[in-house]
């Protein structure tokens, strides 16, 4: 039944000006009847998928509309293949606002207003930081399904206590803990950056360092095409990043990093056979670690986090974060009802109760454990916020950025060449955007 409304419209247009025979429902929604099932596509798997499924189950219980969930970590190539084949999902959870903009400009997404929803009313529950992620050329194409802080360093409180460490407030303190762990015969860090699907973990490392070292304004310039990726400020940030991500500091060395998935990296720190002490990634790590990696973990005792530390006092500690946008590819009543449900406090309370996410929705303030609540506080109270930089890049440039960083940690001596090549690609991508 895909594209049935587009087909109906085409038939209507052939009907010699009889425009009153086609168009929106009596309520002005402009949507076709659904077939009782909504197909949803996302990159979430594991515990993230399980948490989202609870929301979908609640939706079905309340509306009678069934859902069919499909996932793939390589979201962008899969969605492009499906679009080329004329087989898009009805609704997708899109992981990058750059992709939202591309899909909207190509005419693939449905505006909220065209779904019969009041975009302005929905937007009242979110700050402009979040509504802007789903807005393209002043039109709103979706809602932010979830948000997260990526300015988080995960550690084991018992290990810190045993070794006399306190969560550091600055970069020098983090580097000292790294060296002290090595001096005690321990491996300080684990990193999981296997292949294109996990290379984004390296982009989060870079972005946190760059935002704190070069500052939020230059960060904005870099990820909007105003500043070159071979600028000295980029090289300076990479030099700092390599002080931690190198053969001496990470479990198994760089080759192991490039052969380890994001989730398996968590296991190297918080699994039952842990081999490392710290892991840098977003607030979502807590839910994955407890629900998927090691259910015996106790929040605040076996697992905790501290904010990514300050590097340049002038810039403080900007929050680097992310968000996923729910957007429709098909215009029908079932899709509209699901989209409206995903923006409701009722659905979001169910979602956040799993401990898997935090939400930017102003009406949701209760969280199930101290880890999730701490992340929510960090998101809500950040003095300076910058969206995940690679997620802002147009087209495939964001995913290519992860590949660039993989190449740099593998061959640091070739950094200049890698950056020059990437900058040439960036100029083409921003020129076409």
C-alpha positions in Angstrom: 0.0 0.0 0.0 3.0 2.2 -0.2 2.6 5.6 -1.9 -1.2 4.9 -2.2 -2.0 8.6 -1.5 0.4 9.7 -4.2 -1.3 7.3 -6.6 -4.7 8.6 -5.6 -3.6 12.2 -6.1 -2.3 11.3 -9.6 -5.6 9.8 -10.5 -7.4 12.9 -9.2 -5.3 15.2 -11.2 -6.2 13.3 -14.3 -9.8 14.0 -13.6 -10.4 17.2 -15.7 -10.4 19.7 -12.8 -12.7 17.8 -10.5 -10.6 18.9 -7.5 -13.3 18.4 -4.9 -13.2 14.7 -5.4 -9.7 14.5 -3.8 -7.9 16.1 -0.9 -8.0 16.0 2.9 -10.4 14.4 5.2 -13.3 16.3 6.7 -11.2 17.3 9.6 -8.7 19.1 7.4 -5.8 16.7 8.1 -5.1 16.0 4.5 -4.2 12.4 5.2 -5.3 9.1 3.6 -6.7 6.2 5.5 -4.1 3.8 7.0 -4.1 0.1 6.6 -3.8 -0.6 10.4 -0.1 -1.1 10.5 2.8 1.5 10.6 6.2 0.4 9.4 9.0 2.1 11.3 12.7 2.1 10.4 15.6 3.0 12.8 19.2 2.2 13.6 18.3 1.1 17.1 19.0 -2.4 18.2 19.5 -4.3 21.4 18.3 -2.5 24.6 17.6 0.7 22.7 15.2 -1.2 20.5 13.6 -3.0 23.4 12.9 0.3 25.2 11.3 1.8 22.0 9.3 -1.3 21.6 7.6 -0.7 24.9 6.4 2.7 23.5 5.1 1.0 20.3 3.3 -1.7 22.3 1.6 1.1 24.3 0.6 2.8 21.1 -1.0 -0.4 19.7 -2.8 -1.0 23.0 -4.3 2.5 23.0 -5.1 2.8 19.3 -5.4 -0.7 17.9 -2.8 0.3 15.2 -0.1 -2.3 14.8 3.6 -1.5 14.2 6.3 -3.2 12.2 9.8 -2.3 13.4 12.9 -2.7 11.2 16.5 -1.6 12.0 19.9 -1.3 10.5 23.0 0.3 11.9 24.0 1.6 8.4 20.9 3.8 8.4 21.8 6.2 5.5 22.7 3.7 2.8 19.7 1.6 3.6 17.3 4.5 3.5 18.8 5.7 0.2 18.4 2.2 -1.3 14.8 2.0 -0.2 14.0 5.4 -1.6 15.6 4.6 -4.9 13.5 1.4 -5.0 10.3 3.3 -4.2 9.9 1.5 -1.0 10.5 3.9 1.9 9.3 3.1 5.4 6.2 4.9 6.5 8.0 6.5 9.5 11.7 6.6 10.4 13.7 7.7 13.4 16.4 9.7 11.7 19.7 10.0 13.6 21.1 13.2 12.0 19.5 16.6 11.3 21.7 16.8 8.2 19.9 13.7 6.8 16.5 15.3 7.8 17.4 18.4 5.8 18.6 16.3 2.8 15.4 14.1 2.8 13.1 17.1 3.2 14.7 19.1 0.4 14.4 16.1 -1.8 10.7 16.0 -1.2 10.8 12.6 0.7 9.4 13.8 4.1 5.9 14.9 5.1 5.4 18.1 7.0 3.7 17.9 10.3 1.0 20.3 9.2 0.3 18.1 6.1 -0.2 15.2 8.5 -2.9 17.2 10.1 -0.9 17.9 13.2 -0.3 21.4 14.7 3.4 21.9 14.5 3.3 25.0 16.6 1.4 23.3 19.4 3.8 20.4 19.5 6.7 22.8 19.4 5.6 24.5 22.7 6.8 21.4 24.6 10.4 21.8 23.2 13.0 24.5 23.2 14.1 25.9 19.9 17.4 24.0 20.2 15.4 20.8 19.6 12.6 22.0 17.2 15.3 23.4 14.9 16.6 19.9 14.3 13.3 19.0 12.6 12.8 22.3 10.8 13.9 22.9 7.2 13.2 26.1 5.4 10.8 27.2 8.2 8.7 24.0 7.8 8.6 21.3 10.6 9.0 17.8 9.4 9.2 15.8 12.6 9.6 15.7 16.3 12.7 15.0 18.4 12.1 11.5 19.7 15.0 11.5 22.2 18.0 13.5 23.2 21.3 12.7 24.9 24.5 14.2 26.2 27.6 13.0 24.6 29.9 14.9 27.0 30.2 12.0 29.3 33.1 9.9 30.7 32.1 6.5 32.2 34.1 5.0 35.1 34.0 2.5 37.9 33.6 4.3 41.3 35.1 1.4 43.2 38.2 1.5 41.0 38.5 5.3 41.4 38.2 4.9 45.2 40.7 2.1 45.4 43.3 4.1 43.5 42.6 7.4 45.2 41.2 9.2 42.1 38.5 11.8 42.0 36.5 12.7 38.8 38.7 15.3 37.1 37.5 18.8 36.3 40.0 19.5 33.6 41.8 17.8 30.8 45.2 17.8 32.6 43.5 15.8 35.4 42.1 13.3 33.0 45.5 12.8 31.4 47.0 12.3 34.8 44.5 9.6 35.7 45.3 7.9 32.4 49.0 7.9 33.2 48.5 6.8 36.8 46.4 3.9 35.8 49.2 2.8 33.4 51.7 3.2 36.2 49.6 0.8 38.3 49.6 -1.8 35.5 46.1 -1.2 34.4 44.6 -0.3 31.0 43.0 3.1 31.3 40.6 3.1 28.3 38.5 1.1 26.0 37.3 2.4 22.6 35.0 0.7 20.1 35.3 2.1 16.6 34.9 -0.9 14.2 34.1 -0.2 10.6 31.8 2.6 9.3 29.0 1.6 11.6 31.0 2.3 14.8 33.3 5.1 13.7 31.0 7.7 15.2 32.5 7.0 18.6 35.7 8.7 17.4 33.8 11.7 16.1 32.3 12.2 19.6 35.8 12.2 21.1 37.0 14.8 18.6 33.9 17.0 19.0 34.2 17.2 22.8 37.8 18.1 22.6 37.3 20.7 19.8 34.4 22.4 21.5 36.4 22.9 24.7 39.8 23.7 23.1 38.8 25.9 20.1 35.4 27.0 21.5 31.8 26.8 20.6 31.9 29.5 17.9 34.7 27.8 15.9 32.9 24.5 16.4 29.9 26.0 14.7 32.0 27.3 11.9 33.7 24.0 11.4 30.6 21.9 11.1 28.7 24.4 8.9 31.4 24.6 6.3 32.8 28.1 7.2 36.1 26.7 8.6 38.3 24.2 6.8 38.9 20.8 8.3 42.6 21.1 7.6 42.7 24.2 9.8 45.4 24.2 12.5 42.7 24.2 15.2 41.6 20.8 14.0 45.1 19.5 14.0 45.5 20.8 17.6 42.4 19.0 18.8 43.5 15.8 17.1 46.8 16.0 18.8 45.0 16.1 22.1 42.8 13.2 21.2 45.8 11.1 20.3 47.2 11.7 23.8 44.5 9.2 24.9 43.6 7.1 21.9 46.9 5.4 21.2 48.4 2.0 21.4 49.6 2.5 25.0 46.3 3.7 26.5 43.6 1.6 24.9 42.7 -2.0 25.5 44.4 -4.2 22.8 45.9 -1.2 21.0 44.6 0.7 18.0 44.1 -2.4 15.9 41.8 -3.8 18.5 39.9 -0.5 18.7 39.3 -0.7 15.0 38.0 -4.2 15.4 35.7 -3.6 18.4 32.1 -2.5 18.2 30.7 0.3 20.3 28.8 -2.1 22.6 31.7 -4.5 22.9 33.9 -1.5 23.9 31.5 -0.9 26.8 31.9 -4.6 27.8 35.7 -4.1 28.0 35.1 -1.7 30.9 31.8 -2.9 32.5 31.5 -6.5 31.4 32.1 -9.4 33.8 35.6 -9.9 32.3 36.5 -6.2 32.1 40.0 -5.3 30.9 39.9 -1.5 31.0 38.8 1.3 33.4 37.1 4.1 31.5 34.9 4.6 28.4 34.0 7.9 26.8 30.5 8.0 25.2 27.0 9.3 25.6 24.5 9.0 28.4 22.9 6.1 26.6 25.9 3.9 27.7 24.4 3.5 31.1 21.2 1.8 29.8 23.1 -0.4 27.4 25.7 -1.4 30.1 23.0 -2.3 32.6 20.4 -3.9 30.3 22.6 -5.5 27.7 26.2 -5.9 28.8 26.1 -6.7 32.5 22.7 -6.7 34.3 24.5 -7.1 37.7 25.8 -3.5 37.6 24.5 -1.2 40.2 24.1 2.5 39.2 26.4 4.8 41.2 28.3 1.9 42.7 29.6 -0.2 39.8 29.0 2.4 37.0 28.9 6.2 37.0 30.0 9.1 34.8 31.5 12.5 35.1 31.2 15.4 32.6 33.8 15.6 29.9 36.4 17.9 31.5 37.3 21.4 30.6 40.3 22.0 28.4 40.5 25.8 27.8 39.1 27.7 30.8 38.0 30.5 28.4 35.4 28.1 26.8 34.3 26.1 29.8 32.6 22.8 29.2 30.1 23.1 26.3 27.6 20.3 26.1 27.9 18.2 22.9 24.7 16.3 22.4 22.5 14.5 20.0 19.0 13.8 19.1 16.9 11.5 16.9 14.1 12.9 14.8 10.9 10.9 14.1 9.7 11.9 10.6 7.1 10.5 8.2 7.7 9.3 4.6 4.0 8.4 4.1 0.9 10.6 4.7 -1.9 8.6 6.3 -3.9 8.7 9.5 -2.1 5.8 11.2 1.3 7.5 10.7 -0.1 10.8 11.9 -1.5 9.2 15.1 1.9 7.6 15.8 3.7 10.8 15.2 1.4 12.6 17.6 1.8 9.9 20.2 5.6 10.0 20.0 5.4 13.7 21.0 3.1 13.1 23.9 4.2 13.1 27.6 2.4 9.8 28.1 4.6 8.0 25.5 7.8 9.7 26.6 7.2 8.8 30.3 7.0 5.2 29.3 10.1 5.5 27.3 12.2 7.3 29.9 11.0 4.8 32.6 13.2 2.2 30.8 16.4 4.2 31.6 17.4 4.1 28.0 16.8 7.7 27.0 16.3 11.2 28.2 13.9 13.6 26.5 13.9 17.3 25.8 10.1 17.3 26.3 9.4 20.0 29.0 6.6 18.0 30.5 8.8 15.0 31.5 11.0 15.3 34.6 11.0 11.9 36.3 13.7 9.3 35.6 14.2 5.8 36.9 17.8 6.0 38.3 20.5 8.4 39.2 22.5 7.9 36.0 19.6 8.9 33.7 18.5 11.7 35.9 22.1 13.1 36.0 22.2 13.0 32.2 18.8 14.7 32.0 20.0 17.5 34.3 23.1 17.9 32.2 21.0 18.3 29.0 18.5 20.7 30.6 21.0 22.9 32.5 23.9 23.2 30.0 25.0 26.8 29.6 26.3 26.2 26.1 25.0 23.4 23.8 26.3 22.2 20.5 24.7 19.5 18.5 26.9 16.5 17.5 29.0 18.0 14.7 29.2 15.0 12.4 25.4 14.7 12.6 25.2 18.3 11.2 27.3 17.5 8.1 25.5 17.1 4.8 25.0 13.8 2.9 27.5 11.1 3.7 30.1 13.6 5.0 29.2 12.8 8.6 29.9 9.1 8.3 33.0 9.8 6.3 34.3 11.9 9.2 34.4 8.8 11.3 36.4 7.1 8.6 38.8 10.0 8.5 39.4 9.7 12.3 39.9 5.9 11.9 42.7 6.6 9.4 44.3 9.3 11.7 44.5 7.1 14.8 45.9 4.3 12.6 48.5 6.5 10.9 48.9 9.8 12.8 51.9 10.7 10.7 49.6 11.1 7.7 47.2 13.4 9.4 47.8 16.4 7.1 47.2 14.3 3.9 44.0 12.8 5.4 42.7 16.2 6.4 43.5 17.8 3.0 41.6 15.0 1.2 38.6 15.3 3.5 38.5 19.1 3.1 38.3 18.7 -0.6 35.3 16.4 -0.2 33.8 18.8 2.4 34.0 21.7 -0.1 32.0 19.7 -2.7 29.4 18.5 -0.1 28.8 22.0 1.3 28.7 23.4 -2.2 26.0 21.0 -3.2 24.0 21.4 0.0 
